Amino acid sequence: MKIPFHRAYLSTEEINSVTEVIKSGWLTMGEKTFEFEKSFSDYVGASHSIAVNSCTAALHLALKSLNIGPGDEVILPAMTFVATWEVITYLKAKPVLCDVNKDTFLIEAKEIEKKITKNTKAIICVHYGGLPCDMDSILDLASKNNIHVIEDAAHALPATYKTKKIGTISKITCFSFYATKTITTGEGGMITTEDSEISERIKRLRLHGITKDAWNRYSEKGTWVYDVSEPGYKYNMTDIAAAIGIEQLKKCDLMNSMRQKIAQKYTSAFAGNPLLELWKVDNPAGCSWHLYPIKLNIKNLKIDRDEFIEKLKFAGIGTSVHYIPIYRFTIYKDSDLWPEFFHGCEDIFSREVSLPIYPGMSEEETQFVIDTVMDILNKNKK
């Protein structure tokens, strides 16, 4: 049996929707993109949603809209994808890495507070695996220090924090629709905000700073006249991508329920096993379960994490590691940041394996993953 790390949940609805766009003759940002934005706002409960071509673009525009620039510091977890770090450098601001909780894998207010200086202008909270951070404590800390909060919700659709859906809590939230995410447009992202001025500025910034997009210039009611209010970027979504997104969003609850069931089955099978540790999720129903990470108890095993992954690969099971901490990359080779400063990140990185969890994964496939994991562990315990 071959089980990939991820398989997109697509069907005839997405194919028909894309075909409709192609037949229309309008392929770039237009009516479908605007329809997707409205549907997304309605789904998460946000006042404004702005579609872009990646979550990286979303994070970049979020920082830009808050006027983050040279000399400013932005705090972020070291345990995240490199894009969260990179976008800060785009604006010549300084990324400040923060350790995470070794059990939840999340950034916490008590660690953030240690990193705040007079130059701190923003915090990027990463909802790892679709598990929301403790936003009340982070927002309270940010408010006391007059710091902006951006939520990196690349994993967190449709996660909820207490009674609120992610996308409605902070001033700006950024989502991803990359091929492996909880819904996909192939490549794509979305920004949600309650601030109408920020929304309008981001809409301009995503398309070169132009005051009118192509649809408003070339449609029957449009005009060729436009202005450029400030330098912007080429970050708009296309109607082809939006057409996929519209259909994916309709299935979001269904796909989430599928992930929930797989997560429940994994947790039931692995709970209490002394050879591994489970990710601490206090509210499983509020987690989007983009990932299902486990941590191996290496001290009780004759193999390390990498050997474990190779054995799963040999058995036909795809896995991944989330993440290589940012300070371990070559970009930090001349830095004074060292692994011993990040106890939570190091504990996770040395032992973490992400198992397959995706909509459409059958009960037979899920059981095969469970059986194979248990077999490898049992055969290699000390």
C-alpha positions as CSV (number, residue, x, y, z in Angstrom):
1,M,0.0,0.0,0.0
2,K,1.3,3.5,-0.9
3,I,0.1,6.4,1.2
4,P,1.4,9.8,0.3
5,F,1.9,12.5,2.9
6,H,-0.9,14.5,1.3
7,R,-3.5,14.0,-1.5
8,A,-5.7,16.9,-2.5
9,Y,-9.5,16.4,-2.2
10,L,-10.7,17.5,-5.6
11,S,-13.6,16.3,-7.8
12,T,-15.7,17.3,-10.8
13,E,-17.0,20.5,-9.1
14,E,-13.5,22.1,-9.2
15,I,-13.0,20.9,-12.8
16,N,-16.3,22.3,-14.0
17,S,-15.8,25.6,-12.2
18,V,-12.3,26.0,-13.8
19,T,-13.7,25.1,-17.2
20,E,-16.4,27.7,-16.8
21,V,-13.8,30.4,-16.2
22,I,-11.7,29.3,-19.2
23,K,-14.7,29.4,-21.4
24,S,-15.6,32.9,-20.2
25,G,-12.4,34.3,-21.6
26,W,-11.6,36.2,-18.4
27,L,-8.8,34.3,-16.6
28,T,-7.1,36.9,-14.2
29,M,-8.6,38.6,-11.2
30,G,-12.3,39.3,-11.8
31,E,-15.8,38.3,-10.8
32,K,-14.8,34.8,-9.5
33,T,-12.1,36.3,-7.3
34,F,-14.5,38.8,-5.8
35,E,-17.1,36.0,-5.3
36,F,-14.5,33.9,-3.5
37,E,-13.6,36.8,-1.3
38,K,-17.3,37.3,-0.3
39,S,-17.8,33.6,0.3
40,F,-14.7,33.5,2.5
41,S,-15.8,36.5,4.5
42,D,-19.2,34.9,5.0
43,Y,-17.7,31.6,6.1
44,V,-15.3,32.9,8.7
45,G,-17.3,36.0,9.7
46,A,-14.8,38.6,8.7
47,S,-15.7,42.1,7.4
48,H,-13.1,42.1,4.7
49,S,-11.3,39.3,2.7
50,I,-8.6,40.0,0.1
51,A,-7.4,37.2,-2.1
52,V,-3.8,37.0,-3.1
53,N,-1.5,34.5,-4.8
54,S,0.1,33.0,-1.7
55,C,0.2,33.2,2.1
56,T,3.7,34.6,1.7
57,A,2.2,37.5,-0.2
58,A,-0.5,37.9,2.4
59,L,2.0,38.1,5.2
60,H,4.1,40.6,3.3
61,L,1.1,42.8,2.5
62,A,-0.1,42.6,6.1
63,L,3.3,43.9,7.4
64,K,3.4,46.6,4.7
65,S,-0.1,47.8,5.5
66,L,1.0,48.3,9.1
67,N,4.0,50.4,7.9
68,I,6.6,48.0,9.2
69,G,10.0,49.0,7.9
70,P,13.7,49.5,8.5
71,G,14.6,49.5,12.2
72,D,11.4,47.8,13.3
73,E,11.4,44.5,15.0
74,V,8.9,41.7,14.5
75,I,8.6,38.8,16.9
76,L,7.8,35.3,15.4
77,P,8.2,31.7,16.5
78,A,11.4,30.0,15.4
79,M,9.4,26.9,14.7
80,T,7.7,27.9,11.5
81,F,8.1,27.8,7.7
82,V,10.8,30.1,6.5
83,A,8.3,32.4,4.7
84,T,7.1,33.8,8.0
85,W,10.7,35.0,8.6
86,E,11.4,36.0,5.0
87,V,8.6,38.5,4.6
88,I,10.0,40.6,7.5
89,T,13.3,40.9,5.7
90,Y,11.5,42.0,2.5
91,L,10.7,45.3,4.4
92,K,14.3,45.5,5.9
93,A,12.8,45.0,9.3
94,K,14.4,42.7,11.9
95,P,12.9,39.3,12.6
96,V,13.2,38.3,16.3
97,L,12.9,34.6,16.9
98,C,11.0,33.3,19.9
99,D,10.9,29.8,21.4
100,V,7.7,27.7,21.5
101,N,6.0,25.5,24.0
102,K,7.4,22.0,23.5
103,D,4.0,20.3,24.0
104,T,1.7,22.6,22.0
105,F,4.4,23.8,19.5
106,L,3.0,27.3,19.9
107,I,4.4,30.7,20.6
108,E,3.3,32.0,24.0
109,A,3.0,35.5,25.7
110,K,5.5,34.7,28.4
111,E,8.2,34.0,25.8
112,I,7.2,36.9,23.6
113,E,7.5,39.3,26.5
114,K,11.2,38.4,26.9
115,K,11.8,39.6,23.3
116,I,10.0,42.9,23.4
117,T,12.1,46.1,23.0
118,K,11.4,49.7,22.2
119,N,11.7,48.8,18.5
120,T,9.1,46.0,18.6
121,K,6.3,46.8,16.2
122,A,4.5,43.5,15.5
123,I,4.1,39.9,16.6
124,I,3.3,37.1,14.1
125,C,1.5,34.3,15.8
126,V,1.6,31.0,13.9
127,H,-1.3,28.6,14.6
128,Y,0.9,25.5,14.2
129,G,-0.9,22.5,12.6
130,G,-4.2,24.4,12.9
131,L,-4.1,24.7,16.7
132,P,-4.8,28.3,17.7
133,C,-2.4,30.2,20.0
134,D,-3.6,31.6,23.3
135,M,-4.8,34.8,21.6
136,D,-6.2,36.5,24.7
137,S,-2.9,36.6,26.5
138,I,-1.0,37.6,23.3
139,L,-3.4,40.3,22.4
140,D,-3.4,41.6,26.0
141,L,0.4,41.8,26.0
142,A,0.4,43.5,22.6
143,S,-2.1,46.0,23.7
144,K,-0.1,47.0,26.7
145,N,3.0,47.5,24.6
146,N,1.2,49.1,21.6
147,I,2.3,46.3,19.3
148,H,0.4,45.0,16.2
149,V,-0.6,41.3,16.0
150,I,-0.8,39.4,12.7
151,E,-2.0,35.8,12.7
152,D,-0.3,33.3,10.4
153,A,-3.2,31.0,9.9
154,A,-1.7,29.1,7.0
155,H,-2.8,25.9,8.8
156,A,-5.8,27.2,10.6
157,L,-8.9,27.0,8.4
158,P,-11.5,26.3,9.9
159,A,-10.0,26.4,13.4
160,T,-11.8,28.2,16.2
161,Y,-10.5,30.0,19.3
162,K,-13.0,29.8,22.1
163,T,-16.2,30.9,20.3
164,K,-14.5,32.7,17.4
165,K,-13.3,31.4,14.0
166,I,-9.7,32.2,13.2
167,G,-9.8,35.1,10.8
168,T,-11.9,37.4,13.1
169,I,-9.8,37.8,16.2
170,S,-6.8,40.1,15.4
171,K,-6.5,43.1,13.1
172,I,-5.0,41.0,10.3
173,T,-5.1,37.2,9.6
174,C,-3.3,35.5,6.7
175,F,-4.4,32.1,5.2
176,S,-2.8,29.7,2.8
177,F,-4.4,27.7,-0.1
178,Y,-1.2,25.9,-1.1
179,A,-1.6,22.4,-2.5
180,T,-1.4,20.7,0.9
181,K,-3.5,23.1,2.9
182,T,-7.0,22.4,4.4
183,I,-8.5,23.9,1.3
184,T,-6.5,24.6,-1.9
185,T,-6.4,26.8,-5.0
186,G,-3.1,25.2,-6.1
187,E,-1.3,28.4,-5.0
188,G,-3.1,31.2,-3.2
189,G,-3.8,33.0,0.0
190,M,-6.3,35.2,1.8
191,I,-6.1,38.2,4.2
192,T,-9.0,39.0,6.5
193,T,-9.4,42.2,8.5
194,E,-12.0,44.2,10.3
195,D,-10.3,47.5,9.3
196,S,-11.7,49.0,6.1
197,E,-8.7,51.3,5.6
198,I,-6.3,48.4,5.8
199,S,-8.5,46.4,3.4
200,E,-8.5,49.1,0.8
201,R,-4.8,49.7,1.1
202,I,-4.0,45.9,0.7
203,K,-6.3,45.7,-2.3
204,R,-4.2,48.5,-4.0
205,L,-0.9,47.0,-2.8
206,R,-1.7,43.5,-4.2
207,L,-1.8,45.0,-7.8
208,H,1.1,47.5,-8.2
209,G,-0.6,50.2,-6.1
210,I,-3.1,50.8,-8.9
211,T,-6.4,52.4,-7.8
212,K,-8.4,50.2,-10.2
213,D,-8.0,46.5,-11.0
214,A,-8.2,45.2,-14.6
215,W,-11.8,44.1,-14.1
216,N,-12.8,47.7,-13.3
217,R,-10.9,49.0,-16.2
218,Y,-11.8,46.5,-19.0
219,S,-15.4,45.4,-18.1
220,E,-18.3,47.0,-19.8
221,K,-18.9,49.5,-17.0
222,G,-15.1,50.2,-16.5
223,T,-12.8,52.9,-17.7
224,W,-9.2,52.8,-18.7
225,V,-8.3,55.7,-16.4
226,Y,-6.4,54.8,-13.2
227,D,-3.9,56.1,-10.7
228,V,-1.0,54.6,-8.8
229,S,-1.0,55.8,-5.2
230,E,2.1,54.0,-3.9
231,P,4.5,51.3,-5.2
232,G,2.8,47.9,-4.9
233,Y,3.3,44.3,-5.9
234,K,2.0,41.6,-8.3
235,Y,0.2,39.5,-5.7
236,N,-3.4,39.2,-7.1
237,M,-5.2,35.9,-7.3
238,T,-6.6,34.7,-10.7
239,D,-10.1,33.7,-11.4
240,I,-8.9,30.2,-12.3
241,A,-7.5,29.8,-8.7
242,A,-10.6,31.4,-7.2
243,A,-12.9,29.1,-9.1
244,I,-11.2,26.1,-7.4
245,G,-11.3,28.0,-4.0
246,I,-15.1,28.6,-4.3
247,E,-15.8,24.9,-4.6
248,Q,-13.2,23.9,-2.0
249,L,-14.7,26.3,0.5
250,K,-18.1,24.6,0.1
251,K,-16.5,21.4,1.2
252,C,-14.4,22.9,4.0
253,D,-16.6,21.6,6.9
254,L,-16.8,18.2,5.3
255,M,-13.1,18.0,4.8
256,N,-12.5,19.2,8.4
257,S,-14.7,16.4,9.7
258,M,-12.7,13.9,7.8
259,R,-9.5,15.2,9.3
260,Q,-11.1,15.2,12.8
261,K,-12.0,11.5,12.4
262,I,-8.5,10.5,11.3
263,A,-7.0,12.5,14.2
264,Q,-9.3,10.8,16.7
265,K,-8.3,7.4,15.4
266,Y,-4.6,8.2,15.6
267,T,-4.9,9.6,19.1
268,S,-6.9,6.6,20.3
269,A,-4.3,4.2,18.9
270,F,-1.2,6.1,20.2
271,A,-2.3,7.5,23.5
272,G,-0.3,6.2,26.5
273,N,2.4,4.5,24.3
274,P,5.7,5.1,26.1
275,L,7.6,5.1,22.8
276,L,6.1,8.4,21.6
277,E,4.5,11.6,22.8
278,L,1.3,13.1,21.4
279,W,0.8,16.8,20.4
280,K,-1.0,18.6,23.2
281,V,-4.4,19.7,21.9
282,D,-6.7,20.7,24.7
283,N,-9.6,21.4,22.3
284,P,-9.5,18.9,19.5
285,A,-12.8,20.2,18.0
286,G,-11.3,23.7,17.6
287,C,-8.2,22.4,15.8
288,S,-8.2,22.2,12.0
289,W,-5.8,19.3,12.1
290,H,-3.7,20.4,9.1
291,L,-1.0,18.3,10.7
292,Y,-0.8,15.3,12.9
293,P,2.6,15.5,14.6
294,I,4.1,12.9,17.0
295,K,7.3,13.0,18.9
296,L,9.4,9.9,19.3
297,N,10.8,9.0,22.8
298,I,14.2,8.5,21.3
299,K,15.7,7.5,24.7
300,N,13.5,4.4,24.6
301,L,14.3,3.5,21.0
302,K,17.3,2.0,19.1
303,I,16.6,4.3,16.1
304,D,16.5,8.1,15.8
305,R,13.8,10.2,14.1
306,D,15.4,10.1,10.6
307,E,15.8,6.4,10.7
308,F,12.1,6.1,11.7
309,I,11.1,8.2,8.7
310,E,13.1,6.0,6.4
311,K,11.4,2.9,7.7
312,L,8.0,4.5,7.1
313,K,9.1,5.5,3.6
314,F,10.3,1.9,2.9
315,A,6.8,0.7,4.0
316,G,5.2,3.1,1.5
317,I,4.1,5.9,3.9
318,G,4.9,9.5,3.2
319,T,5.8,11.8,6.1
320,S,7.3,15.2,6.8
321,V,9.0,17.2,9.6
322,H,7.5,20.5,10.8
323,Y,9.7,22.4,11.0
324,I,13.4,22.9,10.7
325,P,13.8,25.8,13.1
326,I,14.7,29.0,11.3
327,Y,18.0,29.5,13.2
328,R,19.3,26.2,11.8
329,F,19.4,27.5,8.2
330,T,22.4,28.9,6.4
331,I,20.8,32.4,6.6
332,Y,21.8,32.3,10.3
333,K,25.3,31.0,9.9
334,D,26.9,34.2,11.1
335,S,24.2,34.9,13.7
336,D,24.6,34.7,17.5
337,L,21.4,32.5,17.7
338,W,22.2,29.0,18.9
339,P,20.0,25.9,19.4
340,E,20.6,26.0,23.2
341,F,18.5,29.3,23.3
342,F,15.5,27.4,22.0
343,H,14.7,24.4,24.2
344,G,11.2,23.9,23.0
345,C,12.1,24.1,19.3
346,E,15.0,21.8,19.8
347,D,12.9,19.2,21.6
348,I,10.4,19.2,18.8
349,F,12.8,19.2,15.9
350,S,14.9,16.4,17.2
351,R,11.9,14.1,17.6
352,E,8.9,15.3,15.5
353,V,7.3,13.4,12.6
354,S,4.2,14.5,10.8
355,L,2.0,11.6,9.8
356,P,-0.4,11.6,6.8
357,I,-3.8,13.2,7.5
358,Y,-5.9,14.4,4.6
359,P,-9.5,14.2,3.5
360,G,-10.3,11.1,1.5
361,M,-7.8,9.0,3.4
362,S,-9.6,5.7,3.9
363,E,-10.0,3.8,7.2
364,E,-7.9,1.1,5.7
365,E,-5.1,3.6,4.9
366,T,-5.3,5.1,8.4
367,Q,-5.1,1.7,10.0
368,F,-2.1,0.8,7.9
369,V,-0.3,3.9,9.1
370,I,-1.2,3.1,12.7
371,D,-0.1,-0.6,12.4
372,T,3.1,0.3,10.6
373,V,4.1,3.0,13.2
374,M,3.4,0.6,16.0
375,D,5.3,-2.2,14.3
376,I,8.4,-0.1,13.7
377,L,8.4,1.2,17.3
378,N,7.9,-2.2,18.8
379,K,10.7,-3.7,16.8
380,N,13.1,-1.0,17.7
381,K,12.4,-0.4,21.4
382,K,15.3,-0.8,23.8
